[in-house]
Amino acid sequence: MPTARIRKSGNSTVLVLPPHYLKERGFEVGEDVGFELFRKEALKKLWGRGKHLKIDAQKAKDELRKEW
């Protein structure tokens, strides 16, 4: 999952996205898009919490990557 950084630009804030991410998905500068924000640290809290689940970690990662 790509990450982006929120930066200040004058009195506004901007969300800086990698150009290749936009190009791969066919977006152009100036388009209106929807988004959902969450802190990257929130994912770290989940690490190791699924040990009781009997799943193959590699298969789970492969399934998640299909959605990206």
C-alpha positions, 0 to 999 in steps of 0.5 A: 500500500503506498503512503503519502505525506501531508504537508503545509502549503501556505495556509492550506495542506496538501497530500503528496502522492507519488507520480507513478501511483497516479499514472498507473491508475489513470489520474491527472493533476486537478481531478477530484478524488475520494480518499480515506485517511488513517495513521500508518502507526495504527497498522503497527498495533495490529502486528502479531494480533492474529497468531490465534488464526490458523492461516498461511501468512504468505497466502494472506499477503498474496490476497491483500496484494491482489486488491492493490 
